[in-house]
Amino acid sequence: MFMDLRVLNKVCFTICIACIAVGTVLSLAMIWGDIRSNEFVWKTWLTIGVLFLASAMTLSVSKTLGGRSKSADDNP
């Protein structure tokens, strides 16, 4: 019924890695191309940042609560 925390962690970690990769490509495009003043670029940066932070926070909460539930199951 509940989502497996390992699956959630893998999904969040994958999203974080994808955001880092896309952010790197966008950064290189901003350095070598002339797209700094484009509104689309800034909206893309903000979207990548929001996705990364949301995934990182979800991963952090998942690991924290996952550790608590395992320790609570071990100590009856």
All heavy atoms as a GROMACS GRO file, in nm:
protein
  580
    1MET      N    1   0.082  -0.119   0.000
    1MET     CA    2   0.000   0.000   0.000
    1MET      C    3   0.087   0.126   0.000
    1MET      O    4   0.061   0.219  -0.073
    1MET     CB    5  -0.092  -0.002   0.120
    1MET     CG    6  -0.183   0.116   0.126
    1MET     SD    7  -0.303   0.094   0.256
    1MET     CE    8  -0.391   0.242   0.239
    2PHE      N    9   0.190   0.128   0.084
    2PHE     CA   10   0.278   0.243   0.088
    2PHE      C   11   0.390   0.227  -0.013
    2PHE      O   12   0.427   0.117  -0.050
    2PHE     CB   13   0.339   0.260   0.228
    2PHE     CG   14   0.237   0.299   0.332
    2PHE    CD1   15   0.189   0.208   0.422
    2PHE    CD2   16   0.191   0.429   0.336
    2PHE    CE1   17   0.096   0.245   0.516
    2PHE    CE2   18   0.097   0.468   0.428
    2PHE     CZ   19   0.048   0.375   0.520
    3MET      N   20   0.445   0.340  -0.054
    3MET     CA   21   0.554   0.338  -0.150
    3MET      C   22   0.682   0.290  -0.081
    3MET      O   23   0.711   0.331   0.031
    3MET     CB   24   0.574   0.477  -0.210
    3MET     CG   25   0.680   0.484  -0.314
    3MET     SD   26   0.691   0.651  -0.378
    3MET     CE   27   0.720   0.617  -0.548
    4ASP      N   28   0.756   0.207  -0.148
    4ASP     CA   29   0.884   0.160  -0.096
    4ASP      C   30   0.982   0.277  -0.093
    4ASP      O   31   0.999   0.348  -0.192
    4ASP     CB   32   0.936   0.047  -0.186
    4ASP     CG   33   1.060  -0.018  -0.131
    4ASP    OD1   34   1.091   0.000  -0.012
    4ASP    OD2   35   1.127  -0.088  -0.209
    5LEU      N   36   1.045   0.298   0.022
    5LEU     CA   37   1.136   0.412   0.036
    5LEU      C   38   1.257   0.402  -0.056
    5LEU      O   39   1.311   0.503  -0.099
    5LEU     CB   40   1.181   0.427   0.181
    5LEU     CG   41   1.074   0.475   0.279
    5LEU    CD1   42   1.131   0.484   0.419
    5LEU    CD2   43   1.019   0.610   0.236
    6ARG      N   44   1.300   0.281  -0.087
    6ARG     CA   45   1.414   0.266  -0.179
    6ARG      C   46   1.379   0.318  -0.317
    6ARG      O   47   1.461   0.383  -0.382
    6ARG     CB   48   1.458   0.121  -0.185
    6ARG     CG   49   1.525   0.074  -0.056
    6ARG     CD   50   1.560  -0.069  -0.068
    6ARG     NE   51   1.432  -0.142  -0.080
    6ARG     CZ   52   1.419  -0.271  -0.072
    6ARG    NH1   53   1.522  -0.347  -0.054
    6ARG    NH2   54   1.300  -0.329  -0.083
    7VAL      N   55   1.257   0.290  -0.362
    7VAL     CA   56   1.213   0.340  -0.493
    7VAL      C   57   1.205   0.492  -0.491
    7VAL      O   58   1.251   0.559  -0.584
    7VAL     CB   59   1.077   0.278  -0.532
    7VAL    CG1   60   1.023   0.340  -0.659
    7VAL    CG2   61   1.089   0.127  -0.546
    8LEU      N   62   1.148   0.547  -0.384
    8LEU     CA   63   1.138   0.693  -0.372
    8LEU      C   64   1.277   0.756  -0.372
    8LEU      O   65   1.300   0.857  -0.439
    8LEU     CB   66   1.063   0.730  -0.244
    8LEU     CG   67   1.047   0.880  -0.217
    8LEU    CD1   68   0.961   0.944  -0.324
    8LEU    CD2   69   0.986   0.901  -0.080
    9ASN      N   70   1.370   0.697  -0.299
    9ASN     CA   71   1.506   0.750  -0.295
    9ASN      C   72   1.572   0.746  -0.432
    9ASN      O   73   1.640   0.840  -0.472
    9ASN     CB   74   1.591   0.673  -0.193
    9ASN     CG   75   1.551   0.702  -0.051
    9ASN    OD1   76   1.486   0.802  -0.023
    9ASN    ND2   77   1.589   0.616   0.039
   10LYS      N   78   1.553   0.637  -0.505
   10LYS     CA   79   1.612   0.625  -0.639
   10LYS      C   80   1.553   0.729  -0.734
   10LYS      O   81   1.625   0.790  -0.813
   10LYS     CB   82   1.590   0.485  -0.695
   10LYS     CG   83   1.680   0.382  -0.631
   10LYS     CD   84   1.658   0.246  -0.692
   10LYS     CE   85   1.745   0.142  -0.623
   10LYS     NZ   86   1.726   0.008  -0.680
   11VAL      N   87   1.421   0.751  -0.726
   11VAL     CA   88   1.356   0.849  -0.813
   11VAL      C   89   1.409   0.990  -0.782
   11VAL      O   90   1.445   1.066  -0.872
   11VAL     CB   91   1.203   0.843  -0.799
   11VAL    CG1   92   1.136   0.961  -0.866
   11VAL    CG2   93   1.150   0.712  -0.856
   12CYS      N   94   1.413   1.024  -0.654
   12CYS     CA   95   1.461   1.158  -0.614
   12CYS      C   96   1.608   1.178  -0.651
   12CYS      O   97   1.646   1.285  -0.699
   12CYS     CB   98   1.440   1.179  -0.465
   12CYS     SG   99   1.267   1.197  -0.420
   13PHE      N  100   1.690   1.075  -0.631
   13PHE     CA  101   1.831   1.084  -0.666
   13PHE      C  102   1.847   1.102  -0.816
   13PHE      O  103   1.928   1.183  -0.862
   13PHE     CB  104   1.904   0.959  -0.617
   13PHE     CG  105   2.052   0.966  -0.636
   13PHE    CD1  106   2.130   1.048  -0.558
   13PHE    CD2  107   2.115   0.889  -0.734
   13PHE    CE1  108   2.268   1.054  -0.576
   13PHE    CE2  109   2.251   0.894  -0.753
   13PHE     CZ  110   2.327   0.977  -0.674
   14THR      N  111   1.768   1.030  -0.895
   14THR     CA  112   1.773   1.042  -1.041
   14THR      C  113   1.734   1.182  -1.085
   14THR      O  114   1.797   1.241  -1.174
   14THR     CB  115   1.682   0.937  -1.106
   14THR    OG1  116   1.722   0.807  -1.062
   14THR    CG2  117   1.688   0.945  -1.257
   15ILE      N  118   1.631   1.238  -1.023
   15ILE     CA  119   1.588   1.375  -1.057
   15ILE      C  120   1.699   1.474  -1.023
   15ILE      O  121   1.728   1.566  -1.101
   15ILE     CB  122   1.456   1.411  -0.986
   15ILE    CG1  123   1.341   1.329  -1.045
   15ILE    CG2  124   1.426   1.560  -0.996
   15ILE    CD1  125   1.211   1.343  -0.970
   16CYS      N  126   1.763   1.457  -0.908
   16CYS     CA  127   1.874   1.547  -0.869
   16CYS      C  128   1.989   1.539  -0.970
   16CYS      O  129   2.042   1.641  -1.012
   16CYS     CB  130   1.924   1.512  -0.729
   16CYS     SG  131   1.812   1.562  -0.597
   17ILE      N  132   2.026   1.418  -1.009
   17ILE     CA  133   2.134   1.401  -1.107
   17ILE      C  134   2.096   1.463  -1.241
   17ILE      O  135   2.177   1.530  -1.306
   17ILE     CB  136   2.170   1.252  -1.123
   17ILE    CG1  137   2.228   1.197  -0.994
   17ILE    CG2  138   2.266   1.230  -1.239
   17ILE    CD1  139   2.357   1.262  -0.950
   18ALA      N  140   1.971   1.444  -1.284
   18ALA     CA  141   1.926   1.502  -1.411
   18ALA      C  142   1.929   1.655  -1.404
   18ALA      O  143   1.969   1.721  -1.500
   18ALA     CB  144   1.786   1.452  -1.444
   19CYS      N  145   1.888   1.711  -1.291
   19CYS     CA  146   1.891   1.857  -1.275
   19CYS      C  147   2.034   1.910  -1.280
   19CYS      O  148   2.060   2.015  -1.340
   19CYS     CB  149   1.826   1.897  -1.144
   19CYS     SG  150   1.647   1.882  -1.143
   20ILE      N  151   2.127   1.838  -1.220
   20ILE     CA  152   2.268   1.880  -1.224
   20ILE      C  153   2.319   1.875  -1.368
   20ILE      O  154   2.386   1.968  -1.415
   20ILE     CB  155   2.353   1.792  -1.131
   20ILE    CG1  156   2.318   1.822  -0.985
   20ILE    CG2  157   2.501   1.813  -1.157
   20ILE    CD1  158   2.378   1.725  -0.886
   21ALA      N  159   2.285   1.768  -1.441
   21ALA     CA  160   2.331   1.756  -1.580
   21ALA      C  161   2.271   1.865  -1.668
   21ALA      O  162   2.344   1.930  -1.746
   21ALA     CB  163   2.294   1.618  -1.634
   22VAL      N  164   2.142   1.889  -1.657
   22VAL     CA  165   2.076   1.992  -1.738
   22VAL      C  166   2.129   2.130  -1.700
   22VAL      O  167   2.151   2.216  -1.786
   22VAL     CB  168   1.923   1.984  -1.725
   22VAL    CG1  169   1.855   2.102  -1.790
   22VAL    CG2  170   1.871   1.855  -1.783
   23GLY      N  171   2.150   2.152  -1.570
   23GLY     CA  172   2.206   2.280  -1.524
   23GLY      C  173   2.345   2.305  -1.579
   23GLY      O  174   2.380   2.418  -1.615
   24THR      N  175   2.424   2.200  -1.586
   24THR     CA  176   2.559   2.212  -1.643
   24THR      C  177   2.553   2.248  -1.791
   24THR      O  178   2.625   2.339  -1.836
   24THR     CB  179   2.637   2.081  -1.624
   24THR    OG1  180   2.643   2.051  -1.484
   24THR    CG2  181   2.776   2.091  -1.681
   25VAL      N  182   2.467   2.181  -1.864
   25VAL     CA  183   2.452   2.211  -2.007
   25VAL      C  184   2.402   2.354  -2.026
   25VAL      O  185   2.452   2.428  -2.112
   25VAL     CB  186   2.357   2.109  -2.074
   25VAL    CG1  187   2.320   2.153  -2.215
   25VAL    CG2  188   2.419   1.971  -2.075
   26LEU      N  189   2.304   2.394  -1.946
   26LEU     CA  190   2.251   2.530  -1.957
   26LEU      C  191   2.358   2.633  -1.922
   26LEU      O  192   2.368   2.738  -1.987
   26LEU     CB  193   2.129   2.546  -1.867
   26LEU     CG  194   2.053   2.677  -1.878
   26LEU    CD1  195   2.002   2.699  -2.020
   26LEU    CD2  196   1.937   2.678  -1.779
   27SER      N  197   2.440   2.604  -1.821
   27SER     CA  198   2.548   2.695  -1.784
   27SER      C  199   2.648   2.711  -1.897
   27SER      O  200   2.692   2.823  -1.928
   27SER     CB  201   2.621   2.643  -1.660
   27SER     OG  202   2.536   2.643  -1.549
   28LEU      N  203   2.686   2.599  -1.958
   28LEU     CA  204   2.779   2.608  -2.071
   28LEU      C  205   2.718   2.683  -2.189
   28LEU      O  206   2.787   2.760  -2.256
   28LEU     CB  207   2.822   2.468  -2.114
   28LEU     CG  208   2.912   2.394  -2.014
   28LEU    CD1  209   2.934   2.251  -2.059
   28LEU    CD2  210   3.044   2.467  -1.999
   29ALA      N  211   2.589   2.663  -2.211
   29ALA     CA  212   2.522   2.737  -2.319
   29ALA      C  213   2.520   2.887  -2.289
   29ALA      O  214   2.536   2.969  -2.380
   29ALA     CB  215   2.381   2.685  -2.338
   30MET      N  216   2.504   2.923  -2.162
   30MET     CA  217   2.503   3.064  -2.126
   30MET      C  218   2.643   3.125  -2.141
   30MET      O  219   2.657   3.242  -2.175
   30MET     CB  220   2.452   3.082  -1.983
   30MET     CG  221   2.304   3.058  -1.968
   30MET     SD  222   2.248   3.073  -1.799
   30MET     CE  223   2.256   3.250  -1.777
   31ILE      N  224   2.745   3.045  -2.113
   31ILE     CA  225   2.882   3.096  -2.125
   31ILE      C  226   2.921   3.113  -2.271
   31ILE      O  227   2.973   3.218  -2.311
   31ILE     CB  228   2.982   3.000  -2.054
   31ILE    CG1  229   2.960   3.006  -1.903
   31ILE    CG2  230   3.126   3.034  -2.090
   31ILE    CD1  231   3.035   2.899  -1.826
   32TRP      N  232   2.896   3.011  -2.353
   32TRP     CA  233   2.944   3.012  -2.490
   32TRP      C  234   2.846   3.070  -2.590
   32TRP      O  235   2.884   3.112  -2.697
   32TRP     CB  236   2.982   2.871  -2.534
   32TRP     CG  237   3.102   2.822  -2.459
   32TRP    CD1  238   3.102   2.738  -2.353
   32TRP    CD2  239   3.237   2.860  -2.481
   32TRP    NE1  240   3.229   2.720  -2.308
   32TRP    CE2  241   3.315   2.792  -2.384
   32TRP    CE3  242   3.300   2.942  -2.572
   32TRP    CZ2  243   3.453   2.805  -2.378
   32TRP    CZ3  244   3.439   2.955  -2.566
   32TRP    CH2  245   3.513   2.887  -2.470
   33GLY      N  246   2.719   3.074  -2.554
   33GLY     CA  247   2.619   3.131  -2.644
   33GLY      C  248   2.579   3.270  -2.599
   33GLY      O  249   2.622   3.320  -2.495
   34ASP      N  250   2.496   3.331  -2.676
   34ASP     CA  251   2.448   3.465  -2.641
   34ASP      C  252   2.300   3.455  -2.601
   34ASP      O  253   2.213   3.507  -2.668
   34ASP     CB  254   2.466   3.560  -2.758
   34ASP     CG  255   2.443   3.704  -2.718
   34ASP    OD1  256   2.459   3.734  -2.599
   34ASP    OD2  257   2.409   3.784  -2.807
   35ILE      N  258   2.276   3.385  -2.491
   35ILE     CA  259   2.137   3.363  -2.448
   35ILE      C  260   2.112   3.412  -2.306
   35ILE      O  261   2.014   3.376  -2.244
   35ILE     CB  262   2.098   3.214  -2.459
   35ILE    CG1  263   2.190   3.127  -2.373
   35ILE    CG2  264   2.099   3.167  -2.602
   35ILE    CD1  265   2.145   2.984  -2.363
   36ARG      N  266   2.200   3.495  -2.253
   36ARG     CA  267   2.189   3.539  -2.114
   36ARG      C  268   2.063   3.621  -2.087
   36ARG      O  269   2.006   3.612  -1.980
   36ARG     CB  270   2.311   3.620  -2.075
   36ARG     CG  271   2.432   3.537  -2.058
   36ARG     CD  272   2.550   3.622  -2.010
   36ARG     NE  273   2.672   3.557  -2.051
   36ARG     CZ  274   2.744   3.591  -2.154
   36ARG    NH1  275   2.709   3.693  -2.228
   36ARG    NH2  276   2.854   3.525  -2.184
   37SER      N  277   2.022   3.700  -2.179
   37SER     CA  278   1.910   3.790  -2.155
   37SER      C  279   1.775   3.729  -2.193
   37SER      O  280   1.673   3.794  -2.181
   37SER     CB  281   1.930   3.920  -2.233
   37SER     OG  282   1.935   3.892  -2.372
   38ASN      N  283   1.775   3.605  -2.234
   38ASN     CA  284   1.653   3.538  -2.276
   38ASN      C  285   1.569   3.501  -2.153
   38ASN      O  286   1.617   3.438  -2.060
   38ASN     CB  287   1.688   3.413  -2.357
   38ASN     CG  288   1.570   3.356  -2.429
   38ASN    OD1  289   1.456   3.388  -2.400
   38ASN    ND2  290   1.598   3.269  -2.524
   39GLU      N  291   1.441   3.538  -2.154
   39GLU     CA  292   1.351   3.507  -2.042
   39GLU      C  293   1.331   3.356  -2.026
   39GLU      O  294   1.319   3.306  -1.914
   39GLU     CB  295   1.216   3.576  -2.066
   39GLU     CG  296   1.118   3.558  -1.954
   39GLU     CD  297   0.988   3.630  -1.979
   39GLU    OE1  298   0.986   3.727  -2.059
   39GLU    OE2  299   0.887   3.589  -1.920
   40PHE      N  300   1.332   3.284  -2.136
   40PHE     CA  301   1.316   3.139  -2.132
   40PHE      C  302   1.428   3.072  -2.052
   40PHE      O  303   1.405   2.978  -1.976
   40PHE     CB  304   1.312   3.083  -2.274
   40PHE     CG  305   1.308   2.933  -2.281
   40PHE    CD1  306   1.190   2.865  -2.254
   40PHE    CD2  307   1.422   2.861  -2.312
   40PHE    CE1  308   1.186   2.726  -2.259
   40PHE    CE2  309   1.420   2.724  -2.317
   40PHE     CZ  310   1.302   2.656  -2.290
   41VAL      N  311   1.549   3.124  -2.067
   41VAL     CA  312   1.664   3.067  -1.997
   41VAL      C  313   1.647   3.084  -1.846
   41VAL      O  314   1.670   2.991  -1.769
   41VAL     CB  315   1.795   3.133  -2.044
   41VAL    CG1  316   1.912   3.088  -1.961
   41VAL    CG2  317   1.819   3.102  -2.190
   42TRP      N  318   1.606   3.201  -1.803
   42TRP     CA  319   1.590   3.224  -1.659
   42TRP      C  320   1.476   3.141  -1.603
   42TRP      O  321   1.487   3.088  -1.491
   42TRP     CB  322   1.569   3.372  -1.632
   42TRP     CG  323   1.695   3.448  -1.660
   42TRP    CD1  324   1.718   3.532  -1.764
   42TRP    CD2  325   1.818   3.439  -1.588
   42TRP    NE1  326   1.847   3.578  -1.760
   42TRP    CE2  327   1.910   3.523  -1.652
   42TRP    CE3  328   1.858   3.370  -1.474
   42TRP    CZ2  329   2.040   3.539  -1.606
   42TRP    CZ3  330   1.988   3.387  -1.428
   42TRP    CH2  331   2.077   3.470  -1.495
   43LYS      N  332   1.370   3.124  -1.677
   43LYS     CA  333   1.260   3.039  -1.630
   43LYS      C  334   1.305   2.893  -1.624
   43LYS      O  335   1.266   2.818  -1.534
   43LYS     CB  336   1.138   3.054  -1.720
   43LYS     CG  337   1.067   3.186  -1.699
   43LYS     CD  338   0.943   3.195  -1.783
   43LYS     CE  339   0.873   3.328  -1.758
   43LYS     NZ  340   0.747   3.339  -1.831
   44THR      N  341   1.389   2.852  -1.718
   44THR     CA  342   1.442   2.716  -1.716
   44THR      C  343   1.531   2.696  -1.594
   44THR      O  344   1.522   2.594  -1.526
   44THR     CB  345   1.522   2.688  -1.844
   44THR    OG1  346   1.438   2.710  -1.958
   44THR    CG2  347   1.572   2.545  -1.848
   45TRP      N  348   1.617   2.795  -1.563
   45TRP     CA  349   1.702   2.787  -1.445
   45TRP      C  350   1.620   2.774  -1.318
   45TRP      O  351   1.650   2.693  -1.230
   45TRP     CB  352   1.790   2.912  -1.433
   45TRP     CG  353   1.929   2.892  -1.480
   45TRP    CD1  354   1.989   2.959  -1.582
   45TRP    CD2  355   2.026   2.802  -1.430
   45TRP    NE1  356   2.117   2.914  -1.599
   45TRP    CE2  357   2.143   2.818  -1.506
   45TRP    CE3  358   2.027   2.708  -1.328
   45TRP    CZ2  359   2.258   2.745  -1.483
   45TRP    CZ3  360   2.142   2.634  -1.306
   45TRP    CH2  361   2.255   2.653  -1.381
   46LEU      N  362   1.518   2.855  -1.306
   46LEU     CA  363   1.433   2.850  -1.187
   46LEU      C  364   1.359   2.717  -1.176
   46LEU      O  365   1.345   2.662  -1.066
   46LEU     CB  366   1.334   2.968  -1.188
   46LEU     CG  367   1.398   3.106  -1.172
   46LEU    CD1  368   1.294   3.215  -1.190
   46LEU    CD2  369   1.467   3.118  -1.038
   47THR      N  370   1.313   2.663  -1.288
   47THR     CA  371   1.245   2.534  -1.287
   47THR      C  372   1.340   2.423  -1.244
   47THR      O  373   1.304   2.338  -1.162
   47THR     CB  374   1.188   2.503  -1.427
   47THR    OG1  375   1.098   2.608  -1.463
   47THR    CG2  376   1.115   2.370  -1.428
   48ILE      N  377   1.461   2.425  -1.297
   48ILE     CA  378   1.561   2.325  -1.258
   48ILE      C  379   1.591   2.337  -1.108
   48ILE      O  380   1.601   2.237  -1.038
   48ILE     CB  381   1.690   2.342  -1.341
   48ILE    CG1  382   1.664   2.303  -1.486
   48ILE    CG2  383   1.804   2.259  -1.283
   48ILE    CD1  384   1.778   2.340  -1.579
   49GLY      N  385   1.605   2.458  -1.060
   49GLY     CA  386   1.632   2.479  -0.918
   49GLY      C  387   1.520   2.428  -0.829
   49GLY      O  388   1.545   2.364  -0.726
   50VAL      N  389   1.397   2.456  -0.866
   50VAL     CA  390   1.282   2.409  -0.788
   50VAL      C  391   1.276   2.257  -0.788
   50VAL      O  392   1.255   2.194  -0.683
   50VAL     CB  393   1.151   2.470  -0.841
   50VAL    CG1  394   1.030   2.401  -0.784
   50VAL    CG2  395   1.147   2.619  -0.811
   51LEU      N  396   1.293   2.195  -0.904
   51LEU     CA  397   1.292   2.049  -0.911
   51LEU      C  398   1.403   1.987  -0.827
   51LEU      O  399   1.382   1.889  -0.755
   51LEU     CB  400   1.304   2.002  -1.056
   51LEU     CG  401   1.180   2.015  -1.143
   51LEU    CD1  402   1.213   1.980  -1.287
   51LEU    CD2  403   1.069   1.927  -1.091
   52PHE      N  404   1.522   2.046  -0.835
   52PHE     CA  405   1.635   1.994  -0.759
   52PHE      C  406   1.610   2.006  -0.609
   52PHE      O  407   1.630   1.909  -0.534
   52PHE     CB  408   1.764   2.067  -0.796
   52PHE     CG  409   1.883   2.018  -0.721
   52PHE    CD1  410   1.950   1.904  -0.763
   52PHE    CD2  411   1.929   2.084  -0.608
   52PHE    CE1  412   2.060   1.857  -0.694
   52PHE    CE2  413   2.038   2.038  -0.538
   52PHE     CZ  414   2.104   1.924  -0.581
   53LEU      N  415   1.568   2.122  -0.564
   53LEU     CA  416   1.545   2.142  -0.421
   53LEU      C  417   1.432   2.053  -0.369
   53LEU      O  418   1.442   1.996  -0.260
   53LEU     CB  419   1.516   2.289  -0.392
   53LEU     CG  420   1.635   2.382  -0.404
   53LEU    CD1  421   1.592   2.527  -0.384
   53LEU    CD2  422   1.743   2.345  -0.304
   54ALA      N  423   1.325   2.041  -0.446
   54ALA     CA  424   1.214   1.954  -0.404
   54ALA      C  425   1.259   1.809  -0.394
   54ALA      O  426   1.225   1.739  -0.297
   54ALA     CB  427   1.097   1.968  -0.502
   55SER      N  428   1.336   1.764  -0.490
   55SER     CA  429   1.386   1.626  -0.486
   55SER      C  430   1.484   1.605  -0.372
   55SER      O  431   1.478   1.503  -0.303
   55SER     CB  432   1.454   1.590  -0.618
   55SER     OG  433   1.361   1.594  -0.723
   56ALA      N  434   1.572   1.700  -0.350
   56ALA     CA  435   1.669   1.688  -0.242
   56ALA      C  436   1.601   1.688  -0.106
   56ALA      O  437   1.637   1.610  -0.017
   56ALA     CB  438   1.772   1.800  -0.251
   57MET      N  439   1.501   1.775  -0.089
   57MET     CA  440   1.429   1.777   0.038
   57MET      C  441   1.348   1.650   0.059
   57MET      O  442   1.343   1.596   0.170
   57MET     CB  443   1.340   1.901   0.046
   57MET     CG  444   1.417   2.028   0.070
   57MET     SD  445   1.314   2.168   0.109
   57MET     CE  446   1.259   2.214  -0.054
   58THR      N  447   1.285   1.600  -0.046
   58THR     CA  448   1.211   1.475  -0.035
   58THR      C  449   1.304   1.360  -0.001
   58THR      O  450   1.273   1.275   0.084
   58THR     CB  451   1.137   1.444  -0.167
   58THR    OG1  452   1.050   1.553  -0.198
   58THR    CG2  453   1.056   1.316  -0.157
   59LEU      N  454   1.420   1.358  -0.062
   59LEU     CA  455   1.520   1.255  -0.032
   59LEU      C  456   1.565   1.264   0.114
   59LEU      O  457   1.576   1.163   0.183
   59LEU     CB  458   1.639   1.272  -0.126
   59LEU     CG  459   1.746   1.166  -0.126
   59LEU    CD1  460   1.689   1.031  -0.168
   59LEU    CD2  461   1.857   1.206  -0.222
   60SER      N  462   1.588   1.384   0.161
   60SER     CA  463   1.630   1.404   0.299
   60SER      C  464   1.523   1.359   0.398
   60SER      O  465   1.552   1.289   0.495
   60SER     CB  466   1.663   1.552   0.321
   60SER     OG  467   1.691   1.578   0.455
   61VAL      N  468   1.400   1.399   0.375
   61VAL     CA  469   1.290   1.360   0.464
   61VAL      C  470   1.269   1.209   0.459
   61VAL      O  471   1.248   1.144   0.561
   61VAL     CB  472   1.160   1.436   0.426
   61VAL    CG1  473   1.039   1.377   0.497
   61VAL    CG2  474   1.174   1.583   0.459
   62SER      N  475   1.277   1.152   0.341
   62SER     CA  476   1.260   1.008   0.325
   62SER      C  477   1.366   0.931   0.403
   62SER      O  478   1.335   0.833   0.472
   62SER     CB  479   1.267   0.972   0.177
   62SER     OG  480   1.282   0.835   0.159
   63LYS      N  481   1.490   0.975   0.393
   63LYS     CA  482   1.597   0.906   0.467
   63LYS      C  483   1.581   0.925   0.617
   63LYS      O  484   1.605   0.833   0.694
   63LYS     CB  485   1.733   0.956   0.420
   63LYS     CG  486   1.768   0.908   0.282
   63LYS     CD  487   1.916   0.914   0.260
   63LYS     CE  488   1.947   0.862   0.122
   63LYS     NZ  489   1.997   0.728   0.123
   64THR      N  490   1.540   1.043   0.661
   64THR     CA  491   1.521   1.069   0.803
   64THR      C  492   1.407   0.984   0.858
   64THR      O  493   1.423   0.916   0.960
   64THR     CB  494   1.491   1.217   0.828
   64THR    OG1  495   1.601   1.294   0.778
   64THR    CG2  496   1.472   1.245   0.975
   65LEU      N  497   1.293   0.989   0.792
   65LEU     CA  498   1.178   0.913   0.841
   65LEU      C  499   1.197   0.763   0.822
   65LEU      O  500   1.148   0.683   0.901
   65LEU     CB  501   1.050   0.960   0.772
   65LEU     CG  502   1.009   1.103   0.804
   65LEU    CD1  503   0.881   1.138   0.730
   65LEU    CD2  504   0.990   1.123   0.953
   66GLY      N  505   1.267   0.724   0.717
   66GLY     CA  506   1.295   0.583   0.695
   66GLY      C  507   1.383   0.526   0.804
   66GLY      O  508   1.364   0.414   0.849
   67GLY      N  509   1.480   0.604   0.848
   67GLY     CA  510   1.568   0.561   0.957
   67GLY      C  511   1.494   0.550   1.088
   67GLY      O  512   1.517   0.460   1.167
   68ARG      N  513   1.400   0.642   1.112
   68ARG     CA  514   1.321   0.637   1.235
   68ARG      C  515   1.229   0.518   1.237
   68ARG      O  516   1.212   0.454   1.339
   68ARG     CB  517   1.240   0.764   1.250
   68ARG     CG  518   1.323   0.884   1.288
   68ARG     CD  519   1.236   1.003   1.312
   68ARG     NE  520   1.316   1.120   1.337
   68ARG     CZ  521   1.268   1.242   1.346
   68ARG    NH1  522   1.139   1.262   1.332
   68ARG    NH2  523   1.347   1.344   1.370
   69SER      N  524   1.167   0.488   1.124
   69SER     CA  525   1.072   0.376   1.122
   69SER      C  526   1.146   0.242   1.136
   69SER      O  527   1.095   0.152   1.200
   69SER     CB  528   0.988   0.378   0.994
   69SER     OG  529   1.068   0.350   0.881
   70LYS      N  530   1.266   0.232   1.081
   70LYS     CA  531   1.342   0.107   1.096
   70LYS      C  532   1.386   0.090   1.241
   70LYS      O  533   1.380  -0.020   1.294
   70LYS     CB  534   1.465   0.109   1.004
   70LYS     CG  535   1.429   0.087   0.860
   70LYS     CD  536   1.553   0.087   0.773
   70LYS     CE  537   1.514   0.072   0.627
   70LYS     NZ  538   1.628   0.077   0.539
   71SER      N  539   1.429   0.198   1.307
   71SER     CA  540   1.473   0.186   1.445
   71SER      C  541   1.353   0.159   1.536
   71SER      O  542   1.364   0.090   1.636
   71SER     CB  543   1.548   0.310   1.490
   71SER     OG  544   1.464   0.423   1.486
   72ALA      N  545   1.236   0.211   1.502
   72ALA     CA  546   1.116   0.186   1.583
   72ALA      C  547   1.071   0.041   1.565
   72ALA      O  548   1.020  -0.021   1.659
   72ALA     CB  549   1.005   0.281   1.542
   73ASP      N  550   1.090  -0.017   1.446
   73ASP     CA  551   1.052  -0.156   1.422
   73ASP      C  552   1.146  -0.252   1.494
   73ASP      O  553   1.107  -0.360   1.534
   73ASP     CB  554   1.053  -0.187   1.272
   73ASP     CG  555   0.940  -0.118   1.199
   73ASP    OD1  556   0.844  -0.074   1.266
   73ASP    OD2  557   0.949  -0.104   1.075
   74ASP      N  558   1.273  -0.212   1.509
   74ASP     CA  559   1.371  -0.298   1.574
   74ASP      C  560   1.353  -0.305   1.725
   74ASP      O  561   1.386  -0.404   1.788
   74ASP     CB  562   1.514  -0.250   1.544
   74ASP     CG  563   1.549  -0.267   1.396
   74ASP    OD1  564   1.481  -0.347   1.329
   74ASP    OD2  565   1.643  -0.200   1.350
   75ASN      N  566   1.302  -0.199   1.785
   75ASN     CA  567   1.283  -0.192   1.930
   75ASN      C  568   1.135  -0.203   1.963
   75ASN      O  569   1.065  -0.103   1.964
   75ASN     CB  570   1.338  -0.062   1.986
   75ASN     CG  571   1.487  -0.047   1.962
   75ASN    OD1  572   1.559  -0.145   1.966
   75ASN    ND2  573   1.530   0.076   1.938
   76PRO      N  574   1.086  -0.322   1.997
   76PRO     CA  575   0.943  -0.335   2.027
   76PRO      C  576   0.905  -0.275   2.160
   76PRO      O  577   0.973  -0.260   2.250
   76PRO     CB  578   0.919  -0.486   2.029
   76PRO     CG  579   1.053  -0.550   2.036
   76PRO     CD  580   1.156  -0.448   2.000
   0.00000   0.00000   0.00000
